[in-house]
Amino acid sequence: MALPSAVRALHATASRMGAPRSVPRGAAPPLPTSGKGGTKPVPPPVPPRGAAPVVDFGDPQEAFRSKSSAELLRGLLVLGLCAVGPLVEYNRELLQFGKRLLGQALFERLMKMTFYGQFVAGEDQEAIKPLIRRNRAFGVGAVLDYSVEEDLSPARAERQELASCTSAAEKEPGGAERREKQFRAHRGFGDRRDGVISARTYFYADEAKCDQHMETFLRCIDASSGSSEDGFSAIKLTALGRPQFLLQFSEVLVKWRRFFHQMAAEQGQGGRAALEMRLEVEKLQEALAKLGIATKAESQHWFTGENVGESGTVDLLDWNSLIDSRTKLSKLLLVPNIKTRQLEPLLSHFTEEEELQMKRMLQRMDVLAKRATETGVRLMVDAEQSYFQPAISRLTLEMQRRFNRERAVIFNTHQCYLKEAYDNVSVDVELSRREGWHFGTKLVRGAYMDQERERAAKIGYEDPINPTYEKTNEMYHRCLDYVLEEIKHSRKANVMVATHNEDTVKFTLRRMMELGIHPSEKKVCFGQLLGMCDQITFPLGQAGFPVYKYVPYGPVDEVLPYLSRRAQENRGFMQRANKERDLLWREFKRRLFAGTIFNTNP
């Protein structure tokens, strides 16, 4: 089987080693000169170039202009119920009881009038079009996400996860001991849905199931193309292949980066930011020769001329190119052992089927990226658990290298609750600058915090999560500011600020104005979940800022797992802030006293 182009890109070393090094940032280039139950939107006045439109997040009439009075009441009811602890805690049991009591037809009707209607756009591609068109009329786009999820029992989910994350070599005596604890499947943490409240979870069954997921994503891309201008479609890589490969590749990447940091520390550069560490080439060549990674002659050939900075140093991006030459799928994945200072295989062997499974995952990614490019849809790769994420980010980066030459088609997702978030963002941005492609990311705080912390504590490895919510906020704003500065200087970076935090949105608007980034450039966009924070989404859209709702869809029965977690997420959100409910009440009372509560267009 021929390797797909995504794999070839992963292994191409020479061209990357010869990529021109970055030039100092100069002055910024000149700005380009480029439904139901609601009123018709009034186009916002176009502000003068360089001035930011005024956005008021406290005006209920503007926030809910697109909503009917019935939708206001539904929002008040659903969001209020989401703040009641016992109802949320036992919501799955209550939903199942309601289905048995009412029967399927009546239960589905009740759900569409309440929770399903609030958080899900419809059952299929045709059913979601009216909502998408109405939102579009008010300046709000869509990130389509087919939210059907298998309702597996915890025991079955754990069995499938353990089987799909354990290689044949690990089942042999002593095989598992070669792997680090963080990157092994562990009984008790096999059900990756535990402690996750805002993300779908896929469990590997077989290759045919992965092909079905790919076809679903393709239909989602087509639906986005047919119903939304400049839309997004979301995918998860754990849906596209056996997660064993993601675990193995993540461990390889982490060990190589850790080795780079160790050599940097030995050269007196410990504690610096990732991009500030620069290894002296002569010392690096000596270390590589001792490890058997490359002879002195080989490494001299790699690190000569334009491949090395004027000071004769190598940074993390140059180092990553070296990794590519040592981690081909057709050979054993080799990693440096810091204790023995020897290069060792991660596993004793791969079976032929395991090798094919790796290739098929990358082929599916390639098919999706090509379809997105052909249809003008941007493909958003969702983040997942930290033990999968290094591989997910690296494979997404390879797609960006190929498909983001003219515009940002592929978007990565960076989780800012990770301690290494800033290093990850800055390294990826710097690589895009050196190679001349368009960087694209969605910045989120993160969906797996509770699960990640518990797993690290019980299994015994360093907690990858920032210690406090405040530290996560600081990290989010630091990463965001870095990307905004890059937009100012190159206009080739793109970011979705995916947050329900009003302070973060206001921070972004202020920095856009200070840096001269106009909303019409569409380099900065915003994202919120359907059914939540309309008081942020719609004022942004009506003021001319690119803003998107994360739009789930699917049959009622099959999105119940999604709805269950959405209720849990709203509970925590509503316990922290009551502003949305207060604004809903104010707008409902305004319509009531104005005598417009029953008007089609209040």
C-alpha positions in Angstrom: 0.0 0.0 0.0 1.5 3.4 -1.0 1.8 5.8 1.8 -0.5 8.9 1.6 1.0 12.3 1.0 0.4 13.2 4.7 2.8 10.4 5.6 5.3 11.4 3.0 5.2 14.9 4.4 5.8 13.5 7.8 9.0 11.9 6.7 10.4 14.5 4.3 13.5 15.9 6.0 15.8 17.5 3.5 13.4 20.3 2.4 12.6 21.2 6.0 16.2 21.3 7.0 16.8 23.7 4.2 13.9 26.0 5.1 15.0 29.6 5.5 15.4 30.8 9.0 13.1 33.5 10.3 13.9 37.1 9.8 13.3 39.7 12.5 9.8 41.0 12.7 9.5 44.4 11.0 6.8 46.9 10.8 3.3 45.7 10.2 2.2 45.7 6.5 -0.7 48.1 5.6 -4.2 46.8 6.3 -5.9 45.2 3.3 -8.3 47.4 1.4 -10.3 45.1 0.7 -36.0 33.2 10.7 -38.2 32.2 12.8 -39.4 34.3 15.6 -36.8 37.2 15.2 -36.6 40.6 13.6 -34.6 41.2 10.4 -31.1 42.2 11.4 -30.0 45.8 10.8 -26.6 45.9 9.1 -24.1 47.5 11.4 -22.6 50.8 10.3 -19.1 50.3 8.8 -16.6 52.0 11.1 -13.7 53.9 9.6 -10.6 51.8 8.8 -8.6 51.1 11.9 -11.5 51.8 14.3 -13.1 48.9 16.1 -16.9 48.6 16.2 -18.5 49.2 19.5 -19.9 46.0 21.1 -22.4 46.1 24.0 -22.7 42.7 25.8 -25.2 44.1 28.3 -28.1 45.1 25.9 -30.7 42.3 26.0 -32.7 43.6 23.1 -29.7 43.4 20.8 -28.4 40.1 22.3 -31.7 38.3 21.7 -33.0 40.1 18.6 -32.9 36.9 16.7 -35.0 34.9 19.3 -38.7 34.5 19.5 -40.4 34.9 22.9 -41.0 31.1 23.0 -37.2 30.7 22.6 -36.5 33.1 25.4 -38.8 31.1 27.7 -37.1 27.9 26.6 -33.7 29.3 27.3 -34.8 30.4 30.8 -36.3 27.0 31.6 -33.4 24.9 30.3 -30.6 27.1 31.6 -32.4 27.3 35.0 -32.7 23.5 35.2 -29.0 23.1 34.3 -28.2 25.0 37.5 -30.1 22.5 39.7 -27.5 20.1 41.1 -29.6 16.9 41.6 -31.3 17.2 38.2 -27.9 17.4 36.4 -26.3 14.7 38.5 -28.9 12.2 37.6 -29.9 13.6 34.2 -29.1 10.4 32.3 -31.3 8.3 34.5 -34.1 10.9 34.3 -33.9 11.0 30.5 -34.1 7.2 30.3 -37.0 7.2 32.7 -38.8 9.9 30.7 -38.4 7.8 27.5 -39.9 4.7 29.1 -42.8 6.8 30.7 -43.7 8.9 27.6 -42.8 6.5 24.8 -40.4 7.4 22.0 -42.6 9.8 20.0 -43.8 11.9 22.9 -40.3 11.9 24.5 -38.7 13.2 21.3 -41.3 15.9 21.0 -40.6 17.0 24.6 -36.9 17.0 24.0 -37.2 19.2 20.9 -39.2 21.7 22.9 -36.6 21.8 25.7 -33.0 20.5 25.9 -32.6 19.2 22.4 -34.1 22.3 21.0 -31.7 24.5 23.0 -28.4 22.8 22.3 -28.9 20.8 19.0 -29.7 22.2 15.6 -31.6 19.3 14.1 -31.5 15.7 13.2 -29.8 15.9 9.8 -28.3 18.1 7.2 -31.6 19.4 5.9 -33.1 20.0 9.3 -30.3 22.3 10.4 -30.4 24.6 7.4 -33.2 27.0 8.7 -31.3 27.7 12.0 -28.0 28.2 10.1 -29.6 30.6 7.6 -31.2 32.6 10.4 -28.0 32.8 12.4 -26.1 33.8 9.2 -28.6 36.7 8.7 -27.4 38.0 12.1 -23.7 37.6 11.3 -23.2 34.3 13.0 -21.6 31.4 11.2 -21.4 27.7 12.0 -18.9 25.0 13.1 -20.8 21.9 12.2 -20.3 18.8 14.4 -22.3 15.6 13.9 -22.7 14.7 17.6 -23.9 11.2 17.5 -22.0 9.0 20.0 -22.3 5.3 20.8 -23.9 4.9 24.2 -21.5 2.2 25.5 -21.6 0.9 29.0 -18.5 1.9 31.1 -17.3 -1.7 31.1 -17.5 -2.1 27.3 -15.9 1.2 26.7 -13.0 0.2 28.9 -12.6 -3.1 27.2 -12.5 -1.5 23.8 -10.1 1.2 24.9 -7.6 -1.2 26.5 -7.7 -3.5 23.5 -7.2 -0.7 21.0 -4.4 1.0 22.9 -2.3 -2.0 23.6 0.1 -3.3 20.9 1.1 -6.9 20.3 4.6 -6.2 21.5 3.3 -4.8 24.9 1.4 -8.1 25.5 4.7 -10.0 25.5 6.6 -10.5 28.8 8.2 -7.2 29.8 6.8 -5.4 26.7 4.7 -2.9 28.7 7.6 -1.9 30.9 9.3 -0.2 27.9 6.5 2.3 27.7 6.1 5.3 30.0 3.2 5.3 32.3 1.5 8.3 30.8 1.4 6.7 27.3 0.0 3.3 28.3 -3.6 2.2 28.6 -4.6 1.8 32.2 -7.5 -0.1 33.7 -9.7 2.3 35.5 -9.1 5.1 33.0 -10.3 3.2 29.9 -13.6 5.0 29.7 -12.4 8.4 28.4 -15.8 9.9 28.9 -15.4 10.1 32.7 -14.8 13.7 33.9 -15.3 15.1 30.4 -18.2 17.5 29.9 -17.9 19.2 26.6 -16.4 16.8 24.1 -17.5 13.7 22.1 -15.6 10.5 22.7 -14.9 7.8 20.1 -13.9 4.3 21.0 -12.1 2.2 18.4 -14.0 -0.9 17.3 -12.5 -1.8 13.9 -11.3 -0.3 10.6 -14.7 -0.4 9.1 -16.1 1.8 11.9 -13.3 4.3 11.2 -14.3 4.3 7.6 -17.9 5.1 8.7 -16.6 7.9 10.8 -14.7 9.3 7.8 -17.8 9.2 5.6 -19.8 11.0 8.4 -17.1 13.7 8.5 -17.2 14.0 4.7 -21.0 14.5 4.8 -20.5 17.1 7.5 -18.0 19.0 5.3 -20.4 18.9 2.4 -23.2 20.1 4.7 -21.1 23.0 5.9 -20.2 23.9 2.3 -23.9 23.9 1.3 -25.4 25.8 4.2 -22.8 28.2 5.6 -20.4 30.7 4.0 -16.8 30.4 5.3 -17.9 27.6 7.6 -16.0 25.1 9.7 -16.3 21.4 10.1 -14.9 19.7 13.3 -13.2 16.3 13.4 -11.5 14.1 16.0 -8.5 12.0 15.1 -9.5 9.2 17.6 -12.4 8.6 15.3 -10.2 7.9 12.3 -8.0 5.1 13.5 -6.7 2.9 16.3 -5.5 5.1 19.1 -2.5 2.9 19.8 -0.6 4.8 17.1 -1.4 8.2 18.7 -0.1 6.9 22.0 3.1 5.6 20.5 3.8 8.6 18.3 3.1 11.0 21.2 5.6 9.1 23.4 8.3 9.3 20.7 7.7 13.1 20.2 7.8 13.8 23.9 10.9 11.8 24.5 12.8 13.5 21.7 11.8 16.9 22.9 12.7 16.0 26.5 16.1 14.9 25.2 16.6 18.2 23.4 15.8 20.1 26.7 18.3 17.9 28.6 21.0 18.7 26.1 20.1 22.4 26.3 20.4 22.2 30.1 23.8 20.6 29.8 24.8 23.6 27.6 23.6 26.0 30.3 20.2 26.9 28.8 17.8 25.2 31.2 14.6 27.1 32.1 14.5 29.1 28.8 11.4 29.3 26.6 11.4 26.6 23.9 12.4 28.8 21.0 15.1 30.5 23.0 17.1 27.3 23.4 19.8 27.0 20.9 22.3 24.1 20.9 25.8 24.5 19.7 26.3 22.4 16.6 29.7 20.9 17.5 28.5 19.7 21.0 25.3 18.4 19.4 27.2 16.4 16.8 29.3 14.8 19.5 26.2 13.8 21.5 24.5 12.4 18.4 27.6 10.3 17.5 27.8 8.9 21.1 24.1 7.9 20.9 24.5 6.2 17.5 21.9 8.6 16.0 24.3 9.8 13.4 28.0 9.7 12.7 29.9 13.0 12.8 30.0 13.0 9.0 26.3 12.5 8.8 25.4 15.2 11.2 27.9 17.6 9.6 26.0 17.0 6.3 22.7 17.8 8.1 23.8 20.9 9.9 25.8 22.9 7.4 25.2 26.1 5.4 21.7 27.4 5.5 20.5 24.7 7.8 22.3 26.3 10.7 22.0 29.8 12.1 24.9 32.3 11.8 25.9 31.6 15.3 26.3 27.9 14.5 23.3 26.7 16.6 20.3 24.5 16.2 16.9 25.3 17.7 13.9 23.1 18.5 12.5 23.3 14.9 15.7 22.1 13.4 15.7 19.4 16.0 12.2 18.3 15.0 13.4 17.9 11.5 16.0 15.5 12.7 13.3 13.5 14.5 11.5 13.0 11.2 14.5 11.2 9.8 14.5 8.7 12.7 10.8 7.9 13.2 9.7 6.4 9.9 6.6 4.2 10.2 8.3 1.6 8.0 11.0 1.2 10.8 10.9 0.9 14.5 10.1 4.1 16.3 13.5 5.0 17.9 13.7 7.1 21.0 16.7 8.3 23.1 16.9 6.7 26.6 18.1 9.5 28.9 19.4 7.1 31.5 21.5 4.9 29.3 22.1 7.6 26.7 21.4 5.1 24.0 19.0 5.1 21.1 16.4 2.3 21.6 13.2 1.1 19.9 10.0 2.1 21.6 8.6 -1.4 20.9 10.2 -4.7 19.9 8.2 -5.0 16.7 5.0 -4.0 14.9 2.7 -6.5 13.3 1.8 -6.1 9.7 -1.8 -5.1 10.7 -0.6 -2.5 13.1 1.5 -0.9 10.4 -1.5 -0.9 8.0 -3.7 0.7 10.7 -1.3 3.6 11.1 -1.3 4.2 7.3 -5.1 4.0 7.1 -5.5 6.7 9.8 -3.2 9.1 7.8 -5.0 8.3 4.6 -8.4 9.2 6.1 -7.0 12.5 7.3 -5.7 13.1 3.8 -9.1 12.4 2.3 -10.9 14.8 4.7 -8.3 17.6 4.1 -8.7 17.3 0.3 -12.5 17.5 0.5 -12.4 20.5 2.8 -10.0 22.3 0.4 -12.2 21.4 -2.6 -15.4 22.7 -1.0 -14.0 25.8 0.6 -14.7 24.6 4.2 -12.2 25.0 7.0 -11.4 21.8 8.9 -11.0 22.1 12.6 -9.1 19.3 14.4 -10.3 19.0 17.9 -7.9 18.6 20.8 -8.0 15.5 23.0 -6.3 14.0 26.1 -2.6 15.1 26.7 -1.3 11.5 26.1 -2.8 11.7 22.5 -2.3 15.3 21.8 1.4 15.5 20.8 0.7 13.2 17.9 -2.6 14.9 17.0 -0.9 18.3 16.9 2.0 17.0 14.9 -0.2 15.3 12.3 -2.4 18.4 12.1 0.7 20.5 11.5 1.7 18.2 8.6 -1.7 18.8 7.1 -1.3 22.6 7.6 2.1 22.5 5.8 0.4 20.9 2.7 -3.0 22.6 2.6 -2.5 26.0 4.2 -0.3 27.5 1.5 -2.9 30.0 0.1 -5.2 30.3 3.1 -5.8 28.7 6.5 -7.8 25.6 5.6 -6.7 23.3 8.5 -7.0 24.6 12.1 -5.3 23.0 15.0 -6.7 23.3 18.6 -4.5 24.4 21.5 -5.7 23.7 25.0 -4.4 26.5 27.3 -4.9 24.6 30.5 -1.7 22.7 29.6 1.5 23.9 31.2 3.2 23.7 27.8 0.6 25.5 25.8 2.6 28.7 25.2 5.6 26.7 23.9 3.3 24.7 21.6 1.7 27.8 20.1 4.9 29.7 19.7 6.8 26.8 18.1 4.0 26.1 15.6 3.7 29.8 14.7 7.4 30.1 14.2 7.5 27.1 11.9 4.7 28.6 9.8 6.7 31.8 9.5 9.9 30.0 8.4 8.0 27.9 5.8 5.6 30.5 4.6 2.2 28.8 5.2 -0.9 30.2 7.0 -1.1 29.3 10.7 -4.6 28.5 12.1 -5.7 27.6 15.6 -8.7 27.5 17.9 -7.7 28.5 21.4 -9.7 26.8 24.2 -9.2 26.5 27.9 -9.7 22.7 27.7 -12.2 19.9 28.3 -10.3 17.2 30.1 -9.0 18.9 33.3 -10.6 16.7 36.0 -9.9 13.5 34.1 -6.2 14.4 33.4 -5.5 15.4 37.0 -6.9 12.3 38.4 -5.1 10.1 35.9 -1.7 11.7 36.6 -2.2 11.5 40.4 -3.2 7.8 40.4 -0.8 6.5 37.8 2.1 8.6 39.0 3.4 11.1 36.4 3.6 14.9 36.4 0.2 16.7 36.2 0.2 18.3 32.7 -2.5 20.9 33.8 -1.9 24.4 35.1 -2.4 24.4 38.9 -5.2 27.0 39.0 -8.0 28.5 36.9 -6.2 31.9 37.1 -3.0 30.3 35.7 -5.0 28.9 32.8 -6.5 32.3 32.2 -3.0 33.8 32.1 -1.9 31.2 29.7 -4.9 31.7 27.5 -4.3 35.5 27.2 -0.5 34.9 26.7 -1.1 32.5 23.8 -3.8 34.7 22.3 -1.6 37.8 22.5 1.3 36.0 20.8 -1.0 35.0 17.9 -2.5 38.5 17.6 1.0 40.0 17.5 1.8 37.5 14.7 -1.3 38.7 12.8 -0.1 42.3 13.1 3.3 41.5 11.6 2.5 38.9 8.9 -1.3 38.7 8.3 -0.7 35.0 7.8 -1.9 33.8 11.2 -5.6 33.1 12.0 -7.2 32.4 15.4 -10.6 31.4 16.7 -11.1 32.7 20.2 -13.3 29.9 21.5 -14.6 31.0 24.9 -17.6 31.9 26.9 -15.6 34.2 29.1 -16.7 37.8 28.5 -13.5 39.3 29.9 -11.4 37.3 27.4 -13.6 38.5 24.5 -13.2 42.1 25.7 -9.4 41.6 26.0 -9.3 40.4 22.4 -11.3 43.3 21.1 -9.1 45.8 22.9 -5.9 44.1 21.6 -7.3 44.0 18.0 -7.9 47.8 18.2 -4.4 48.4 19.6 -2.7 46.3 17.0 -4.8 47.6 14.0 -6.5 44.3 13.3 -9.8 45.1 11.7 -12.7 42.5 11.9 -13.2 42.7 8.2 -9.8 41.0 7.7 -11.4 37.9 9.3 -8.1 36.9 10.8 -9.6 36.8 14.3 -12.9 35.0 14.9 -14.9 34.0 18.0 -16.7 30.8 18.9 -19.4 29.7 21.4 -21.6 26.7 21.8 -25.1 26.6 20.4 -27.6 27.4 23.2 -25.0 29.2 25.4 -23.8 32.8 25.7 -26.0 34.4 22.9 -25.4 37.7 24.7 -21.8 37.4 23.5 -22.3 35.7 20.1 -25.0 37.9 18.5 -23.7 41.3 19.5 -20.3 40.3 18.0 -22.0 39.1 14.8 -24.2 42.2 14.5 -21.1 44.5 15.0 -19.4 42.8 12.1 -17.0 40.5 13.9 -16.6 36.9 12.5 -18.3 34.7 15.1 -19.4 31.1 15.0 -21.7 28.8 16.9 -20.5 25.3 17.5 -23.5 23.5 15.9 -24.2 19.9 16.9 -26.7 17.9 15.0 -28.0 14.3 14.9 -31.1 12.1 15.8 -32.6 12.8 19.3 -31.8 9.3 20.7 -28.2 9.3 19.5 -27.2 12.7 20.8 -28.5 12.0 24.4 -24.9 11.4 25.6 -24.0 14.9 24.2 -27.0 16.5 25.8 -26.1 14.9 29.1 -22.7 16.5 29.2 -24.0 19.8 27.9 -26.4 19.9 31.0 -23.4 19.2 33.2 -21.4 22.0 31.6 -24.2 24.5 32.0 -24.5 23.6 35.6 -20.9 24.7 36.3 -21.3 27.7 34.0 -24.5 28.9 35.6 -23.2 28.5 39.1 -20.4 31.0 38.1 -22.5 33.6 36.4 -26.2 34.5 36.1 -25.8 37.2 33.5 -27.3 35.2 30.7 -30.5 34.4 32.6 -30.8 38.0 33.8 -30.6 39.3 30.3 -33.1 36.7 29.1 -35.6 37.8 31.8 -35.0 41.5 31.0 -35.8 41.0 27.3 -38.8 38.8 28.0 -40.2 41.4 30.4 -39.5 44.2 27.9 -41.5 42.5 25.3 -44.3 41.7 27.8 -44.7 45.3 28.9 -44.3 46.6 25.3 -47.1 44.3 24.1 -44.9 42.6 21.5 -44.5 39.3 23.2 -46.8 37.4 20.7 -45.5 39.3 17.7 -43.8 37.2 15.1 -41.1 39.9 14.9 -40.9 41.4 18.4 
